[in-house]
Amino acid sequence: MDTVKVLLVDDEPDFINIIGARLEEWGYGLATADNGLRAVEAVKSEKPDIVILDYMMPEMDGLAALKEIRKISRKIPVIMFTAYADKSIKIAKKLGVSAFIPKLSEYGDATDSLKTSLDLITKKLKTRKGQGK
């Protein structure tokens, strides 16, 4: 399998810069979008293997973007960063979110959880492609 391309979506430029640099350091290809509308367009144009999506964004929040992404592809793995736990997470789960990662945590670095989630998803993607699916 070629380099796994990740679409990182967040409205905070500093977050995109820090997490984007980490993703590239880990060997992932990177595409970015700064809001939900651009994320939907990037899913169409960039054809990422994995989407990392912020939950709270202006214009189109992560949940609305996820609904639109699912119209394009039901199979693309989506990891959602969230600082909010509410009933919308249940809706996101129904839309096939692969993992929820707390964006801010006093108990640990979110990048550890992100790396673990990406490793698991990448392993599944490689297995799926290896089986010719």
LOKE-25630 format. One record per residue: residue in one letter; z, y, x of N, C-alpha, C in turn. Coordinates in steps of 0.1 Angstrom, whole numbers, plus 2048, in hexadecimal, padded with zeros to 3 digits. Layout:
<pts>
aZYXZYXZYX
...
</pts>
This chain:
<pts>
m8007F480880080080080080C809
d7F88168057F882380D80582A80A
t80583681081183E80E814841800
v82083F7FC8248427EE8258517EC
k81E8567E281E8657DF8288687D4
v8308727D783B8767CE8388847C9
l8398867BC8388947B78468987B4
l84A8A37BB8578A97BA8568B57B1
v85E8B67A685D8C179D86A8C779B
d86B8D479E8778DC79D8748EB79D
d87B8F37968789017958809097A0
e8879027A988F9087B48879067C1
p8819107C787A90E7D38829087DF
d88E90C7E08979077EA8998F77E9
f89A8F37DC89C8E57DA88F8DD7DD
i8848E37D98778DC7DD8758DB7EC
n8798E67F38778E68018808DC808
i88D8DB8048968D280A8938C3807
i8918C07FA88E8B37F68808AF7FA
g8778B87F98698B57FE8698B180D
a8708B98158718B58238778A7825
r8818A481E88889781F87E88C81B
l87788E81086D88480B862882816
e85D88C81C85388B82785A884833
e86688783686D88084186E87183F
w87086E83287185F82E86485882E
g85986083084C85A83084485A823
y84886281984186380D83786F80D
g82C86D8068228788048298817FA
l82688E7FA82C8987F28238A17EB
a8258A27DE81F8AC7D582A8B37CE
t8298C07CB8348C77C482F8CF7B8
a8388D27AF8358DB7A48428E27A1
d8418EF79D84D8F779A8518F878C
n84A8F178384E8F17758488E576E
g84C8E27628478D775A8398D7757
l8338E37548258E475181D8E075D
r8208E57698198E277581B8D3779
a8278CE7758298BF77881F8B7770
v81D8BA7648148B275C8068B3762
e8028BF7667F48C076C7F48B9779
a7FF8B97817FF8B278E7FE8A378C
v80489E78280388F77F7F588C77D
k7ED8947767DF8927737D7893780
s7D989E7887D18A07947D58997A0
e7E28987A37E78927AF7E98837AE
k7EA87E7A27EC86F7A07F786A7A9
p8048707A780F86B7B081385D7AC
d81A8567B581F8497B282D84A7AC
i8348547AF8428567AA8438657A7
v84B86879C84D87679985D878799
i8618837A086F8877A086F894798
l87689478E87589F7848838A5781
d8848B27828908B977F8918BA770
y89D8B976B8A08B975C89F8C7756
m8A68D075D8A68DE75789C8E775F
m8928EB7588888F575D8838FE752
p87F90A75687A91374B86C90F747
e86791573C85A912737859904730
m85A8FA73885A8EC7338648E473B
d86F8E07348798D973B8758CB73F
g87D8C474787A8B774B8778AD741
l87F8AE73687D8A472B86F8A6724
a86B8B372285E8B571C8538B1725
a8558B473284B8B073C84A8A173C
l85589A73C85588B73C84D886730
k84F88C72484888771883888871B
e83489472182689672482188C72F
i82988A73982688074382487273E
r82C86F73482B86172E81E860726
k81986B72180C86A71A801867724
i80386B7317F986873B7FB85A741
s80885774480B849749818845745
r81983973F82683373B82C82C747
k82582975282982175D82F829769
i82B83576B82F83D77783E83E777
p84583A78285383B78385784A783
v86284D77C86785B77C87685B77F
i87A86378988886578C88B873787
m89687478089A88177A8A6886781
f8A68927878B189978C8B78A1780
t8C48A077E8CB8A77748D98AB777
a8DD8B67738EB8BB7748F28BA767
y8EA8B575D8EF8B574F8EE8A7749
a8F98A27438F989673D8FB89872E
d8F18957268F28977188E888D711
k8E788F7048DF8866FC8D0885700
s8CB8907078BD89070B8BB885715
i8C588171D8C38767278C0869720
k8C58677148C285B70C8B385B709
i8AE86770589F86870289786570F
a89B86B71A89486972689485A72A
k89F8537288A084572B89583D722
k89484171688A83B70D87C83D712
l87A84871986D84B71F86B84572D
g87483D73187283573D87683C74A
v88184474A88584975788B83E75F
s88783D76C88B83377589A83577A
a89D84277C8AB8457818AE85477E
f8BB85677C8C186377A8C9866786
i8C787278C8CF8757988D6883796
p8E38837978EA8907968E589A7A1
k8E18A579C8DB8AF7A68E68B57AE
l8F18B77A98FD8BD7B09088B37AF
s90E8B07BA91A8A77B99238AA7C4
e9308AB7C193A8AD7CB93D8A07D2
y9398957CD93C8887D29328827DC
g9268887DD91D8837E691088A7E6
d9088877F08FB88D7F28F18877E8
a8EA88F7E08E08897D78D58827DE
t8D28867EA8C78807F18CA8717F4
d8D686D7F58D985F7F68D58577EA
s8D885C7DE8D48557D28C58567D0
l8BF8617D48B08627D38AA8587DC
k8AE8567E88A884D7F28AA83F7ED
t8B583B7E78B782E7E28AD82B7D6
s8AC8357CD8A38337C28958327C6
l89183B7CF88383A7D488082D7DB
d8898287E388881B7EA8858107E0
l88D80F7D588C8057CB87F8067C3
i87B8127C086E8147B98638117C1
t8638157CE8588127D78568037D9
k8617FC7DA8617EE7DC85A7E77D0
k85D7EC7C48577E77B88487EA7B7
l8457F67BB8367FA7BC82F7F27C5
k8347EF7D182D7E77DB82C7D97D6
t8367D47CF8357C67CA82A7C57BF
r82A7CF7B68207D07AB8127D17B1
k8107D97BB8037DB7C17FF7CE7C9
g8087C87CF8067BB7D68027B07CD
q8067B17C18027A67B77F57AA7B0
g7EF7B57B47E27B97AE7E37BF7A0
k7EF7C479D7F17CA78F7EE7D978F
</pts>
